[in-house]
Amino acid sequence: MKKILISDYDGTFYQNDIDIKKNIDKVNEFRILGNLFVLATGRSYVDLKIMIDKYKIPYDYLILNHGALLLSKNLEVLNVFILDKELVVSVLEYANNNKDIYDAVLIDVF
């Protein structure tokens, strides 16, 4: 029976350069047995891709942008949650008018 392992990236899969290498070794062993590994993060694809390339992190699926985007290992978009344009406009207006908010970032699928 195939198993699936889902791990958060920051503070879980990656804590430091030594532990991530151990985690990658364990994930490789897990995947060799025919299981699936999913890396989940609040990061964008572009941001996480830097880490994937740096550490050569194996994965079968990615959950990105706090769950708003699901990609296959071939970067096929499996699911994307798109905010309504009116909601985005209202959030940006609120951010622009609130002195406690100093930055608002909108990220496209990639």
Buried (B, 14 or more C-beta within 10 A) or exposed (E): EEEEBEBEBEEEBBEEEEEBEEBBEEBEEBBEEEBBBBBBBBBBBEBBBEBBEEBEBBBBBBBBBEEBBBBEEEEEEEEEEEEEEEEEEEBEEEBEEEEEEEEEEEBEEE
